[in-house]
Amino acid sequence: MSWFAALRDTAKTGLTVDFSLTNPRRSLRAAVAAALVIFPTMAIYGPAHAASAAMGAFIAGVATFQRSFRPRASLALVAGAGLGASTFLGYVAVGIPGAFPVLLALWAFGAGMAWAVSPTAGVVAANTLAVMMVVVQLPVSVSAALGHALLCSVGGGVQALVVTLWPIDSWRAQRDALADIYAGLGDYARNLRQDPVAHVDPEPFIVARQAARLTPRQARRRPPELRGLRTIAEQVRPALAALADPRVGAAAEGPERDRAREVLAAAADVLDALARAIRTGEAVRLPRDTPGLALARPGTGEDLLRGGARRSARRLSGLLGRAADRLDRQDRGTVPARPGTGLRRPPLVKVVPGALATVGRQLHQHSAIFHHAVRMSAVVTSAYLAARLLGIEHGYWAPMASAMVMRPDFAQTFSRGVARIAGTAVGVLLSTAVVQAFDPNDWVLAALAVASMGLSYMMLSTGYALLTAAISSYVVFLLGLQPGDPVRLAIDRVAMTLLGGAVALGAYALFPTWQTARLPERLAEWLAAAGRYAAAVFTAYGEPAGGRAEQDVRAALLDVRESRSEMLAALDRAEVEPVRHFAKVPELSRKQFDRARAAVGMLDRSVVLLEAHLPGEDSLLLPGAAAFGEELRDATAIAAAAILLGQDVDFSMLRDAHRTWDYLLAALPRDDRIDVTRAGARLVMQALTELEKAVRTRPQTAREEPVPSSA
């Protein structure tokens, strides 16, 4: 993609608006919380302190809208505390010659590294950086600085209190995350009717697992219908795949395939009904004709499915029946609450060591997060120093705009840059026109600032351009509480925003972090995770189910799902970048990467088919399965390292191990499960062979024929 096309597409994305994502009730709640802070502070301490309180309340309110399954009150408290700390340190440092630029550089670096924890942490940290540059412009003493910092923290505390006392859509995010799994599985079942090897979107599963992490107190208050259904959904996915795939399930053509399509269609309808019941909290209403839930029993002559297909269909029928029965009984209140169920999530305080460790792992020169932190620190500090040296009165708006625009990837940085420039210009001009036309007093300005906050909250998910316009209006009204010419303030803000946005975009262009160059690394991580997943499944075939082996399968599945999701996200970001080179692995072309990605996807899906037939505790264990799994784990780990080093991948030793194991299975008495296992293992080896061919960097040398000795 050319630079012109990349800039055009990112600019279009930044200016896109979607009003369906607004949330008026939550926006009103956040605005009311801000008003509860601003007006009393203004009445007691005056406009200057009200400005600090407004900053704290606004940013804390923004934190409660970020995508996170932690309590919103906790996010507001953390944001308020961060704002208080940044404000106080900024006030102290600005009075010491040369200290504030150093603090600014360090804080900007830390804000950039916060993206390693989560996007929520990155956004909140960037906001604390922006607020620091705004509030330190007020000349105060150290004691007064402490008061301003406390007011910022109070703003976060009030937001947390209002969120607690005025709950809106409790457990809505968790319900939606769980319902999205079942809705996605319904679409997956329909796709399998036409494409037996279709892929399922892993993102809903990842989000639902994040939503399922609860503290003990949350687990006690969790609605009954959110218990146990995620585990059932995890088991439905391989059952669907195993039924549809002709290599281990129903035949590719004929009556058996027609019957499989009927079962998949019925399963899709049932999954949709389950999704609706979970999302709304109402009773589950299953469709009347559900052959997927009432498969004919063996010997009736009505069920045309055989072997692995029949086993998969029965398992699918049982899982869907369990889910429907669970929802039905929970709706009648007959299921007792079990506080101990679900994933355990530690309190927010205990997460800090893990978060610091996550940040520490990104402190190396090849990390995209580290590049982003260095870039942000350099750009923000340089813009601030340039504004001070040039004597620009409101020059701090330039580094503030740079801090809010910059993101770890090209697409977000450039789309937000364009949107911020456009939104700032519109918002500042409109709000300045209002101030000039009506000359409102301080109380009216405060009310307009609160109204702009509410509008900003409304626009948080609608579009960054509209959000920036609302924030710019809020800042203009807030600064109107300070002495100065509003027209001059507006001109300076627009000019400095243009400058800060241009500097941020230019810095990214000169010091980029291309996702395209990191695609081979993501591919290698996915391959290694897929190898561990395959090894765990084969080990489960050779060990009693329900023990450690089953837990290993679940953990490995989560890892491979995360790795695949990260690679797909990186691929989406790479598609809009104006480059097509692999800087880290120059031997690997884009065509080779695409072929290798398809091969790893085939490996991943082949293991899913095997997972659908994991043996029960009383099932016959397969000899040699665990040993083959160990060989597979080691071989894929070595292959992942070879991809990163630009070397050839060689699975010849694994082929020998598979050939030996396959001969061992062939000697056992004939059994449907053994046939499925052998077919699945062959699919795994076929995928690895395709991967071997895809990443081959050197031509294969022909084997030398033995030269017969002359008599």
GIDAJO-V813533 format. One record per backbone hydrogen bond with DSSP energy under -0.5 kcal/mol. CO is the residue of the C=O (numbers start at 1). NH is the residue of the N-H. Records with the same first field share a line. If there is no record, write none. Layout:
CO: NH  NH
This chain:
2: 6
3: 7
4: 8
5: 9
6: 10
7: 11
8: 12
9: 13
10: 14
11: 15
13: 16
14: 465
18: 21
19: 22
23: 27
24: 28
25: 29
26: 30
27: 31
28: 32
29: 33
30: 34
31: 35
32: 36
33: 37
34: 37  38
35: 39
37: 41
38: 42
39: 43
40: 44
41: 45  46
42: 46
46: 50
47: 51
48: 52
49: 53
50: 54
51: 55
52: 56
53: 57
54: 58
55: 59
56: 60
57: 61
58: 62
59: 63
60: 64
62: 65  66
63: 66
66: 68
71: 75
72: 76
73: 77
74: 78
75: 79
76: 80
77: 81
78: 82
79: 83
80: 84
81: 85
82: 86
83: 87
84: 88
85: 89
86: 90
87: 91
88: 92
89: 93
90: 94
91: 95
92: 95
93: 96  100
95: 97
96: 99  100
98: 102
99: 103
100: 104
101: 105
102: 106
103: 107
104: 108
105: 109
106: 110
107: 111
108: 112
109: 113
110: 114
112: 115
113: 116
114: 117  118
118: 122
119: 123
120: 124
121: 125
122: 126
123: 127
124: 128
125: 129
126: 130
127: 131
128: 132
129: 133
130: 134
131: 135
132: 136
134: 137
135: 138
137: 139
138: 140
141: 145
142: 146
143: 147
144: 148
145: 149
146: 150
147: 151
148: 152
149: 153
150: 154
151: 155
152: 156
153: 157
154: 158
155: 159
156: 160
157: 161
158: 162
159: 163
160: 164
161: 165
162: 166
169: 172
171: 175
172: 176
173: 177
174: 178
175: 179
176: 180
177: 181
178: 182
179: 183
180: 184
181: 185
182: 186
183: 187
184: 188
185: 189
186: 190
187: 191
188: 192
189: 193
190: 193  194
191: 194  195
194: 196
195: 198
202: 206
203: 207
204: 208
205: 209
206: 210
207: 211
208: 212
209: 213
210: 213
212: 214  343
214: 345
215: 219
216: 220
217: 221
218: 222
223: 226
224: 227
226: 228
228: 232
229: 233
230: 234
231: 235
232: 235  236
233: 237
234: 238
235: 239
236: 240
237: 241
238: 242
239: 243
240: 244
241: 245
243: 250
245: 248  249
254: 258
255: 259
256: 260
257: 261
258: 262
259: 263
260: 264
261: 265
262: 266
263: 267
264: 268
265: 269
266: 270
267: 271
268: 272
269: 273
270: 274
271: 275
272: 276
273: 277
274: 278
275: 279
276: 280
277: 281
284: 286
288: 290
290: 293  294
297: 300
302: 304
306: 309  310
307: 311
308: 312
309: 313
310: 314
311: 315
312: 316
313: 317
314: 318
315: 319
316: 320
317: 321
318: 322
319: 323
320: 324
321: 325
322: 326
323: 327
324: 328
325: 329
326: 330
327: 331
328: 332
329: 334
330: 333
334: 336
338: 341
343: 214
347: 351
348: 351  352
349: 352
351: 355
352: 356
353: 357
354: 358
355: 359
356: 360
357: 361
358: 362
359: 362
360: 363
362: 364
364: 367
367: 371
368: 372
369: 373
370: 374
371: 375
372: 376
373: 377
374: 378
375: 379
376: 380
377: 381
378: 382
379: 383
380: 384
381: 385
382: 386
383: 387
384: 388
385: 389
386: 390
387: 391  392
388: 391
392: 395
394: 397
395: 398  399
396: 400
397: 401
398: 402
399: 403
400: 404
401: 405
402: 406
409: 413
410: 414
411: 415
412: 416
413: 417
414: 418
415: 419
416: 420
417: 421
418: 422
419: 423
420: 424
421: 425
422: 426
423: 427
424: 428
425: 429
426: 430
427: 431
428: 432
429: 433
430: 434
431: 435
432: 436
433: 437
434: 438
435: 439
441: 445
442: 446
443: 447
444: 448
445: 449
446: 450
447: 451
448: 452
449: 453
450: 454
451: 455
452: 456
453: 457
454: 458
455: 459
456: 460
457: 460
459: 462  463
462: 18
463: 467
464: 468
465: 469
466: 470
467: 471
468: 472
469: 473
470: 474
471: 475
472: 476
473: 477
474: 478
475: 479
476: 480
478: 481
479: 482
484: 486
485: 489
486: 490
487: 491
488: 492
489: 493
490: 494
491: 495
492: 496
493: 497
494: 498
495: 499
496: 500
497: 501
498: 502
499: 503
500: 504
501: 505
502: 506
503: 507
504: 508
505: 509
506: 510
507: 511
515: 518
516: 519
517: 584
518: 522
519: 523
520: 524
521: 525
522: 526
523: 527
524: 528
525: 529
526: 530
527: 531
528: 532
529: 533
530: 534
531: 535
532: 536
533: 537
534: 538
535: 539
536: 540
537: 541
538: 542
539: 542  543
540: 543
541: 622
544: 547
547: 551
548: 552
549: 553
550: 554
551: 555
552: 556
553: 557
554: 558
555: 559
556: 560
557: 561
558: 562
559: 563
560: 564
561: 565
562: 566
563: 567
564: 568
565: 569
566: 570
567: 571
568: 572
569: 573
570: 574
571: 575
572: 576
573: 576
574: 577
577: 579
581: 583
585: 588
587: 589
589: 593
590: 594
591: 595
592: 596
593: 597
594: 598
595: 599
596: 600
597: 601
598: 602
599: 603
600: 604
601: 605
602: 606
603: 607
604: 608
605: 609
606: 610
607: 611
608: 612
610: 613
611: 614
616: 619
621: 623
622: 625
624: 628
625: 629
626: 630
627: 631
628: 632
629: 633
630: 634
631: 635
632: 636
633: 637
634: 638
635: 639
636: 640
637: 641
638: 642
639: 643
640: 644
641: 645
642: 646  647
643: 646
651: 655
652: 656
653: 657
654: 658
655: 659
656: 660
657: 661
658: 662
659: 663
660: 664
661: 665
662: 666
663: 667
665: 668
671: 675
672: 676
673: 677
674: 678
675: 679
676: 680
677: 681
678: 682
679: 683
680: 684
681: 685
682: 686
683: 687
684: 688
685: 689
686: 690
687: 691
688: 692
689: 693
690: 694
691: 695
693: 696
706: 708
